[in-house]
């Protein structure tokens, strides 16, 4: 083959790639055009049965119909959700490995841990904020408080005697409780559990006095009187608990209580635009599925399904607030 023919062929390939909005680096154009050509894997860095896992599974079912390929959900819990997230961050940027996680591993942990195996802002491409994830603040029925002001007074009066639970170091339950302890000079004890379910059982049993937790886990016990609800984080009430006011409504306007975590979907950095667009289009279609809406609502989540661009903007706005919250709570982990 002569040099003129080779040069012409390269020009043709480059022009074709440019027309498709891609480069010759990464996935070849034919692979991008045929995406997906095999099963996709959603990695959930939490144990099965939790709110994030349930959302991931219902989305996988709906999106697989749109994409024409099976979507397998794999639970890979550990290291405050960093184990599974790191696995996706280090996988090939071809759209076949997706992480469905909370803000814990996608945003918060970078400020909490001095060393991490991945950098979420460099190693991951944030595809979509699926939902905002406010949580309920609940107490054991023996706690003589029915709102945030009464709880604050009781916690201060019982300095060093109150324990709060979380579903892991770096979770909102941990940070929110640590912030409350610090700003109220309460000297509360933190007890971390492997998941929300055991935490809630310990709270019902009286081993804890309070915790932040998802509505999915607290609503049944609030309704039966086995837990007492104090308020909701964020600035918007949950449709599943419409009579429960936000902490913000109760006059406590600290950023620590108005901010809410999120359920997000991310890909390895460098994933081609065509693949990103295909996954986001399928996600948008799935967002209209009544079953998906029902699962999000049941968990107390507020649907968002933002574009990658909007997710990047909200991420940038939330990051300094989470960083400050961790600093105030003195929750740094070495």
Residue pairs with C-beta under 8 A, 6 or more apart in sequence:
13 24
14 24
16 29
17 23
17 24
17 29
20 29
20 32
20 33
20 274
21 273
21 274
22 29
22 32
22 272
22 273
22 274
26 93
26 270
26 272
27 35
27 93
27 94
27 272
27 275
31 37
31 94
32 272
32 274
32 275
33 274
35 94
35 95
35 274
35 275
35 278
36 67
36 68
36 69
36 95
36 96
36 278
37 69
38 69
38 96
39 69
39 70
39 71
39 72
39 96
40 64
40 67
40 69
40 70
40 71
40 72
40 95
40 96
40 97
40 98
41 71
41 72
41 73
41 74
41 96
41 97
41 98
42 56
42 59
42 60
42 71
42 72
42 73
42 74
42 98
42 99
42 100
43 74
43 76
43 84
43 85
43 87
43 88
43 97
43 98
43 99
43 100
44 52
44 53
44 56
44 73
44 74
44 75
44 76
44 84
44 99
44 100
44 101
45 75
45 76
45 77
45 78
45 81
45 82
45 83
45 84
45 85
45 99
45 101
45 105
46 52
46 53
46 75
46 77
46 81
46 84
46 101
46 102
46 195
47 53
47 75
47 77
47 194
47 195
48 75
49 195
49 197
50 195
50 196
50 197
51 133
51 196
51 214
51 216
51 217
51 263
51 299
51 300
51 301
52 100
52 101
52 102
52 263
53 73
53 75
54 216
54 295
54 299
55 100
55 130
55 131
55 263
55 295
55 296
55 299
55 301
56 73
56 100
57 73
58 289
58 291
58 292
58 295
59 100
59 130
59 265
59 283
59 286
59 292
60 71
60 72
60 73
61 71
61 291
62 285
62 286
62 289
62 291
62 292
63 71
63 279
63 282
63 283
63 285
63 286
64 70
64 71
66 281
66 282
66 285
66 286
67 278
67 279
67 282
74 84
75 84
76 83
76 84
76 87
77 83
77 84
77 194
78 84
79 86
80 104
80 105
80 109
80 112
80 113
80 168
80 169
80 170
80 171
81 101
81 102
81 104
81 105
81 109
81 168
82 105
82 109
82 113
82 116
82 117
82 118
84 99
84 101
84 105
85 99
85 101
85 105
85 106
85 118
85 120
85 124
85 266
86 117
86 118
87 97
87 99
88 97
88 98
88 99
88 124
88 266
88 267
88 268
89 99
89 117
89 118
89 120
89 123
89 124
89 268
89 269
90 118
90 123
90 268
91 97
91 268
92 268
93 125
93 267
93 268
93 269
93 270
93 271
93 272
94 271
94 275
95 267
95 271
95 272
95 275
95 276
95 278
95 279
97 267
97 268
98 127
98 265
98 266
98 267
98 279
99 105
99 106
99 124
99 265
99 266
99 267
100 130
100 263
100 264
100 265
101 263
101 264
101 266
102 133
102 171
102 261
102 262
102 263
102 264
103 133
103 172
103 261
103 262
103 264
103 318
103 322
104 168
104 170
104 171
104 172
104 261
105 120
106 120
106 124
106 126
106 262
106 264
106 266
107 120
107 262
107 315
107 318
107 319
107 322
108 170
108 175
108 261
108 322
108 326
109 116
109 120
109 170
110 116
110 119
110 120
110 121
111 319
111 322
111 323
111 326
112 169
112 170
112 326
112 331
112 332
112 333
113 170
113 333
113 334
114 332
114 333
114 334
115 334
118 124
120 266
122 269
123 268
123 269
124 266
124 267
124 268
124 269
125 266
125 267
125 268
125 269
125 270
125 271
125 276
125 308
126 264
126 265
126 266
126 308
126 311
126 312
126 315
127 264
127 265
127 266
127 267
127 276
127 279
127 280
127 283
127 308
127 311
128 264
128 265
128 280
128 283
128 304
128 305
128 306
128 307
128 308
128 311
129 262
129 263
129 264
129 304
129 305
129 306
129 310
129 311
129 314
129 315
130 262
130 263
130 264
130 265
130 283
130 296
130 301
130 303
130 304
130 305
131 262
131 263
131 296
131 301
131 302
131 303
131 304
131 305
132 234
132 236
132 260
132 261
132 262
132 301
132 302
132 304
133 214
133 260
133 261
133 262
133 263
133 299
133 300
133 301
133 302
134 232
134 233
134 234
134 236
134 238
134 246
134 260
134 261
134 300
134 302
135 172
135 173
135 176
135 212
135 213
135 214
135 215
135 232
135 233
135 260
135 261
135 300
136 212
136 213
136 214
136 215
136 218
136 219
136 222
136 229
136 230
136 231
136 232
136 233
136 238
136 241
136 244
136 300
137 148
137 151
137 176
137 210
137 211
137 212
137 229
137 230
137 231
137 232
137 233
137 247
138 203
138 210
138 211
138 212
138 213
138 218
138 221
138 222
138 227
138 228
138 229
138 230
139 145
139 151
139 203
139 209
139 210
139 227
139 228
139 230
140 203
140 204
140 206
140 208
140 209
140 210
140 227
140 228
141 225
141 226
141 227
141 228
142 206
143 151
143 154
143 209
143 210
143 228
144 150
144 154
145 151
145 153
145 154
145 228
145 230
146 228
146 230
147 230
147 231
147 245
147 250
148 230
148 231
148 247
148 250
148 251
148 252
149 250
149 251
149 252
151 210
151 230
152 184
152 252
155 162
155 180
155 184
155 186
155 188
156 184
156 185
156 186
158 186
159 185
159 186
159 187
160 186
160 187
162 186
162 188
162 189
162 209
162 210
163 188
163 189
163 190
163 191
163 207
163 208
163 209
164 173
164 177
164 180
164 181
164 188
164 189
164 190
164 191
164 208
164 209
164 210
164 211
165 173
165 177
165 190
165 191
165 192
165 193
165 199
165 202
165 203
165 208
165 210
165 211
166 173
166 174
166 177
166 190
166 191
166 192
166 193
166 199
166 211
166 212
167 173
167 192
167 193
167 194
167 195
167 196
167 199
167 213
168 174
168 192
168 193
168 194
169 192
169 331
169 333
170 331
170 333
172 212
172 233
172 260
172 261
173 199
173 211
173 212
173 213
174 190
174 192
174 331
175 256
175 322
175 325
175 326
175 329
175 331
176 212
176 233
176 256
176 257
177 188
177 190
177 210
177 211
177 212
178 190
178 329
178 330
178 331
179 254
179 256
179 325
179 328
179 329
180 186
180 188
180 256
181 187
181 188
181 190
181 329
182 328
182 329
182 330
183 254
183 256
183 328
191 199
191 202
191 207
191 208
193 199
193 202
196 213
196 214
196 217
197 217
199 208
199 211
199 213
200 211
200 213
200 217
200 218
200 221
200 227
202 208
203 209
203 210
203 211
203 227
204 221
204 226
204 227
210 230
212 233
214 299
214 300
215 238
215 240
215 241
215 299
215 300
216 298
216 299
216 300
218 227
218 229
219 240
219 241
219 300
221 227
222 228
222 229
222 241
222 244
229 241
229 244
230 247
231 244
231 245
231 246
231 247
231 249
231 250
231 257
232 238
232 241
232 244
232 245
232 246
232 247
233 246
233 247
233 257
233 258
233 259
233 260
234 246
234 248
234 258
234 259
234 260
234 302
235 246
235 248
235 258
236 246
236 302
237 244
237 245
237 246
238 244
238 300
238 302
239 297
240 297
240 298
240 300
241 300
247 257
247 258
248 257
248 258
255 321
255 324
255 325
256 325
256 328
256 329
259 318
259 321
259 322
259 325
260 302
262 304
263 301
264 311
265 279
265 283
267 275
267 276
267 279
276 308
280 307
280 308
283 305
284 305
286 292
287 293
287 303
287 305
293 303
296 302
296 303
306 314
326 332
